[in-house]
Amino acid sequence: MWKIIVRRIMIMIPQIFVLSLLVFLMAKAMPGDALTGLLDPSIDPAALDAMREKLGLNNPWYIQYWDWISNAIQGDFGQSFRFKMPVSELIGQRLMNTVWLSVVTLILIYLIAIPLGIISGRFNDTWLDRLITGYTYLGFAAPLFIFSLLMLWVFGFHFQWFPTGGSVGPGKVPGSLSYMISKFFHLLLPAISIALISTVGTVQYLRNEIIDTKQKDYILTARAKGASESRVYNRHILRNSLLPIAAFFGYEITGLIGGTIFVESIFSYPGMGTLFLSSITIRDFSVVTALVLLYGIASILGALLSDIILSIVDPRIRIK
């Protein structure tokens, strides 16, 4: 088992290196630079050139890349030109909001997907199965940002059941019970919006696994031996159908990355996604490159986590 983990980590290291290089080159390919459009146009161009020289923006790309990646390894992603503060500190202020949103969303995804998948698979070809399958088809077809806008308008503005922006109510004292309740209440609607769309793939996968498992020879043998239907489902069908779902946990984390970016912007939720989109708009390259690198590393770690879980729950796939 440890050999598999070490081998995957060794593979992950060059992946992160290639990712960092691609992120840097794509950032350099963007029009303008960090000083474009942010300073008074009346400033002497010679002063701008001197500032670019001071910041190393006139150096060859490989020197700039080495300076950036060597500092990034030490946790130094440079300074934000807009917020006038270290990028690592700026991301740290937004990180926990995104983390809590992702955690709540993951919990909701599995709370919704597992019961619906079990019901749809066990009672396939019934009206209940058709109803759940219809929901999954709508979920596959509906764009997340359109669905989130609809949820915001209906439950935020029309019924006013949820806040329409921010991460905590005004006047709340950090650490108090009212503060924590307000934080949870502010992230609940964005989390529900992501979960209702993101859960459909898991529902369909679990349904298909249950239907396929029901046709296996050992299930037919168990029924022929007189095992009760509840025993067949609980000890044979569900156990074998849920194992692959557990292995997809890491990929669920990867899928949340794209969802939280746009949903945070729609709900004005101050997380890393909102920071990312605003930084692209104003060409805050230090923040953009740091966030893309962190998102990419999170995706790689999610894939690694899924591989580890899958090798635990299904020893047949282990690489010797």
C-alpha positions as semicolon CSV with decimal commas, in nm:
position;residue;x (nm);y (nm);z (nm)
1;M;0,000;0,000;0,000
2;W;0,275;0,245;0,094
3;K;0,457;0,162;-0,229
4;I;0,151;0,275;-0,424
5;I;0,130;0,604;-0,234
6;V;0,501;0,678;-0,274
7;R;0,485;0,592;-0,645
8;R;0,186;0,822;-0,700
9;I;0,357;1,104;-0,510
10;M;0,669;1,065;-0,725
11;I;0,449;1,092;-1,034
12;M;0,275;1,394;-0,885
13;I;0,596;1,598;-0,844
14;P;0,669;1,640;-1,219
15;Q;0,298;1,703;-1,276
16;I;0,311;1,998;-1,038
17;F;0,629;2,126;-1,205
18;V;0,469;2,113;-1,552
19;L;0,155;2,274;-1,412
20;S;0,352;2,561;-1,260
21;L;0,535;2,620;-1,589
22;L;0,210;2,623;-1,789
23;V;0,047;2,858;-1,539
24;F;0,337;3,101;-1,558
25;L;0,356;3,096;-1,939
26;M;-0,019;3,148;-1,977
27;A;-0,003;3,441;-1,736
28;K;0,283;3,592;-1,936
29;A;0,081;3,545;-2,257
30;M;-0,200;3,764;-2,124
31;P;-0,204;4,114;-2,279
32;G;-0,030;4,384;-2,076
33;D;0,134;4,331;-1,740
34;A;0,072;4,405;-1,375
35;L;0,133;4,779;-1,429
36;T;-0,093;4,814;-1,733
37;G;-0,388;5,045;-1,669
38;L;-0,331;5,067;-1,294
39;L;-0,124;5,386;-1,283
40;D;-0,188;5,746;-1,373
41;P;-0,143;5,778;-1,753
42;S;0,036;6,108;-1,698
43;I;0,330;5,932;-1,533
44;D;0,651;5,951;-1,727
45;P;0,702;5,633;-1,934
46;A;1,062;5,630;-1,813
47;A;0,933;5,593;-1,458
48;L;0,718;5,297;-1,566
49;D;1,017;5,135;-1,735
50;A;1,221;5,185;-1,419
51;M;0,948;5,023;-1,213
52;R;0,927;4,728;-1,454
53;E;1,305;4,690;-1,430
54;K;1,286;4,698;-1,051
55;L;1,015;4,431;-1,047
56;G;1,206;4,211;-1,292
57;L;0,938;4,232;-1,560
58;N;1,200;4,300;-1,829
59;N;1,399;3,985;-1,747
60;P;1,381;3,679;-1,978
61;W;1,082;3,456;-1,903
62;Y;1,292;3,171;-1,767
63;I;1,458;3,400;-1,511
64;Q;1,118;3,538;-1,409
65;Y;0,986;3,183;-1,380
66;W;1,276;3,070;-1,162
67;D;1,237;3,372;-0,933
68;W;0,863;3,310;-0,905
69;I;0,871;2,934;-0,846
70;S;1,163;2,949;-0,600
71;N;0,975;3,206;-0,392
72;A;0,645;3,013;-0,429
73;I;0,805;2,700;-0,282
74;Q;0,879;2,908;0,029
75;G;0,518;3,033;0,041
76;D;0,599;3,374;-0,109
77;F;0,376;3,447;-0,410
78;G;0,472;3,812;-0,430
79;Q;0,267;4,124;-0,369
80;S;-0,084;4,202;-0,490
81;F;-0,080;4,523;-0,693
82;R;-0,442;4,597;-0,613
83;F;-0,458;4,517;-0,243
84;K;-0,099;4,621;-0,164
85;M;-0,037;4,316;0,053
86;P;0,132;3,976;0,025
87;V;-0,059;3,734;-0,197
88;S;-0,028;3,450;0,055
89;E;-0,188;3,667;0,324
90;L;-0,462;3,778;0,085
91;I;-0,543;3,419;-0,013
92;G;-0,533;3,316;0,353
93;Q;-0,814;3,564;0,429
94;R;-1,038;3,402;0,166
95;L;-0,925;3,041;0,193
96;M;-1,141;2,928;0,485
97;N;-1,458;3,068;0,328
98;T;-1,400;2,851;0,020
99;V;-1,298;2,551;0,231
100;W;-1,616;2,565;0,442
101;L;-1,830;2,612;0,131
102;S;-1,668;2,307;-0,029
103;V;-1,705;2,093;0,286
104;V;-2,076;2,174;0,326
105;T;-2,132;2,117;-0,046
106;L;-1,964;1,774;-0,033
107;I;-2,177;1,671;0,264
108;L;-2,494;1,781;0,083
109;I;-2,391;1,601;-0,236
110;Y;-2,361;1,266;-0,060
111;L;-2,670;1,324;0,156
112;I;-2,871;1,378;-0,161
113;A;-2,700;1,137;-0,402
114;I;-2,677;0,820;-0,196
115;P;-3,048;0,792;-0,097
116;L;-3,167;0,890;-0,446
117;G;-2,926;0,650;-0,615
118;I;-3,026;0,364;-0,387
119;I;-3,399;0,423;-0,439
120;S;-3,361;0,462;-0,815
121;G;-3,146;0,151;-0,848
122;R;-3,348;-0,073;-0,620
123;F;-3,684;0,024;-0,771
124;N;-3,572;0,073;-1,129
125;D;-3,830;0,111;-1,404
126;T;-4,091;0,236;-1,157
127;W;-4,248;0,583;-1,152
128;L;-4,015;0,675;-0,863
129;D;-3,711;0,577;-1,068
130;R;-3,838;0,776;-1,365
131;L;-3,889;1,080;-1,142
132;I;-3,533;1,062;-1,006
133;T;-3,389;0,994;-1,350
134;G;-3,577;1,295;-1,486
135;Y;-3,418;1,508;-1,215
136;T;-3,072;1,386;-1,313
137;Y;-3,136;1,464;-1,681
138;L;-3,240;1,817;-1,589
139;G;-2,931;1,847;-1,372
140;F;-2,703;1,740;-1,658
141;A;-2,869;1,990;-1,893
142;A;-2,886;2,291;-1,659
143;P;-2,574;2,514;-1,649
144;L;-2,460;2,569;-1,291
145;F;-2,439;2,947;-1,318
146;I;-2,792;2,974;-1,463
147;F;-2,931;2,749;-1,188
148;S;-2,744;2,950;-0,922
149;L;-2,888;3,277;-1,054
150;L;-3,237;3,121;-1,040
151;M;-3,182;3,001;-0,682
152;L;-3,056;3,347;-0,582
153;W;-3,356;3,521;-0,735
154;V;-3,616;3,279;-0,594
155;F;-3,485;3,212;-0,242
156;G;-3,271;3,522;-0,193
157;F;-3,464;3,810;-0,345
158;H;-3,821;3,681;-0,389
159;F;-3,881;3,481;-0,070
160;Q;-3,587;3,641;0,115
161;W;-3,514;3,318;0,301
162;F;-3,137;3,347;0,257
163;P;-2,882;3,631;0,245
164;T;-2,792;3,751;-0,105
165;G;-2,427;3,836;-0,042
166;G;-2,133;3,828;0,197
167;S;-2,015;3,555;0,431
168;V;-2,143;3,682;0,766
169;G;-2,400;3,929;0,892
170;P;-2,292;4,277;1,008
171;G;-2,209;4,329;1,375
172;K;-2,133;3,963;1,451
173;V;-1,849;3,901;1,695
174;P;-1,595;3,648;1,559
175;G;-1,598;3,326;1,760
176;S;-1,947;3,374;1,902
177;L;-2,232;3,131;1,841
178;S;-2,430;3,391;1,644
179;Y;-2,124;3,451;1,426
180;M;-2,090;3,080;1,339
181;I;-2,462;3,047;1,271
182;S;-2,449;3,350;1,043
183;K;-2,147;3,208;0,856
184;F;-2,330;2,879;0,800
185;F;-2,649;3,055;0,692
186;H;-2,464;3,267;0,435
187;L;-2,296;2,968;0,269
188;L;-2,600;2,739;0,275
189;L;-2,772;2,866;-0,039
190;P;-2,454;2,859;-0,254
191;A;-2,379;2,509;-0,123
192;I;-2,730;2,386;-0,202
193;S;-2,710;2,536;-0,552
194;I;-2,384;2,353;-0,628
195;A;-2,496;2,028;-0,465
196;L;-2,826;2,000;-0,652
197;I;-2,642;2,014;-0,985
198;S;-2,321;1,831;-0,891
199;T;-2,502;1,537;-0,733
200;V;-2,665;1,410;-1,053
201;G;-2,357;1,224;-1,178
202;T;-2,322;1,036;-0,850
203;V;-2,694;0,948;-0,850
204;Q;-2,675;0,804;-1,200
205;Y;-2,353;0,616;-1,130
206;L;-2,488;0,459;-0,811
207;R;-2,816;0,368;-0,981
208;N;-2,636;0,195;-1,266
209;E;-2,403;0,013;-1,025
210;I;-2,697;-0,123;-0,824
211;I;-2,886;-0,234;-1,137
212;D;-2,574;-0,402;-1,274
213;T;-2,491;-0,569;-0,941
214;K;-2,843;-0,710;-0,914
215;Q;-2,774;-0,920;-1,224
216;K;-2,451;-1,076;-1,093
217;D;-2,435;-1,453;-1,046
218;Y;-2,359;-1,436;-0,675
219;I;-2,673;-1,224;-0,618
220;L;-2,886;-1,477;-0,801
221;T;-2,721;-1,754;-0,598
222;A;-2,793;-1,573;-0,269
223;R;-3,158;-1,538;-0,364
224;A;-3,174;-1,904;-0,470
225;K;-3,044;-2,006;-0,127
226;G;-3,339;-1,830;0,033
227;A;-3,166;-1,516;0,164
228;S;-3,411;-1,241;0,250
229;E;-3,437;-0,944;0,012
230;S;-3,314;-0,700;0,278
231;R;-3,009;-0,919;0,346
232;V;-2,932;-0,943;-0,024
233;Y;-2,945;-0,566;-0,066
234;N;-2,766;-0,465;0,253
235;R;-2,487;-0,723;0,258
236;H;-2,426;-0,780;-0,112
237;I;-2,570;-0,522;-0,350
238;L;-2,523;-0,200;-0,152
239;R;-2,183;-0,289;-0,015
240;N;-2,039;-0,359;-0,360
241;S;-2,218;-0,065;-0,523
242;L;-2,108;0,195;-0,270
243;L;-1,736;0,113;-0,286
244;P;-1,676;0,289;-0,620
245;I;-1,870;0,592;-0,492
246;A;-1,623;0,626;-0,205
247;A;-1,337;0,619;-0,453
248;F;-1,484;0,918;-0,639
249;F;-1,454;1,138;-0,329
250;G;-1,129;1,294;-0,451
251;Y;-1,274;1,367;-0,795
252;E;-1,571;1,537;-0,629
253;I;-1,323;1,779;-0,472
254;T;-1,175;1,846;-0,816
255;G;-1,519;1,908;-0,964
256;L;-1,604;2,159;-0,694
257;I;-1,316;2,385;-0,797
258;G;-1,484;2,509;-1,112
259;G;-1,824;2,531;-0,947
260;T;-1,719;2,743;-0,651
261;I;-1,542;2,999;-0,873
262;F;-1,860;3,109;-1,051
263;V;-2,104;3,047;-0,768
264;E;-1,901;3,263;-0,529
265;S;-1,916;3,545;-0,782
266;I;-2,292;3,507;-0,832
267;F;-2,363;3,509;-0,457
268;S;-2,097;3,777;-0,382
269;Y;-1,941;3,526;-0,146
270;P;-1,590;3,643;-0,046
271;G;-1,393;3,331;-0,126
272;M;-1,103;3,245;-0,354
273;G;-1,330;3,221;-0,659
274;T;-1,443;3,582;-0,628
275;L;-1,083;3,689;-0,574
276;F;-0,974;3,492;-0,881
277;L;-1,225;3,650;-1,120
278;S;-1,163;4,003;-0,995
279;S;-0,786;3,954;-1,020
280;I;-0,816;3,846;-1,385
281;T;-1,017;4,159;-1,462
282;I;-0,759;4,397;-1,317
283;R;-0,454;4,195;-1,434
284;D;-0,331;4,124;-1,083
285;F;-0,093;3,857;-1,214
286;S;0,059;3,762;-0,879
287;V;-0,282;3,665;-0,742
288;V;-0,398;3,493;-1,063
289;T;-0,091;3,272;-1,097
290;A;-0,096;3,179;-0,728
291;L;-0,465;3,082;-0,737
292;V;-0,441;2,884;-1,061
293;L;-0,142;2,696;-0,920
294;L;-0,328;2,620;-0,597
295;Y;-0,639;2,507;-0,787
296;G;-0,426;2,282;-1,005
297;I;-0,246;2,129;-0,708
298;A;-0,584;2,070;-0,540
299;S;-0,701;1,883;-0,853
300;I;-0,387;1,669;-0,857
301;L;-0,423;1,592;-0,485
302;G;-0,790;1,505;-0,540
303;A;-0,696;1,254;-0,809
304;L;-0,429;1,111;-0,578
305;L;-0,683;1,076;-0,296
306;S;-0,926;0,894;-0,524
307;D;-0,655;0,653;-0,640
308;I;-0,558;0,577;-0,279
309;I;-0,920;0,520;-0,171
310;L;-0,988;0,303;-0,475
311;S;-0,681;0,089;-0,405
312;I;-0,803;0,042;-0,047
313;V;-1,162;-0,054;-0,131
314;D;-1,069;-0,264;-0,434
315;P;-0,736;-0,445;-0,385
316;R;-0,759;-0,595;-0,735
317;I;-0,641;-0,270;-0,896
318;R;-0,331;-0,231;-0,682
319;I;-0,011;-0,201;-0,878
320;K;0,244;-0,452;-0,759
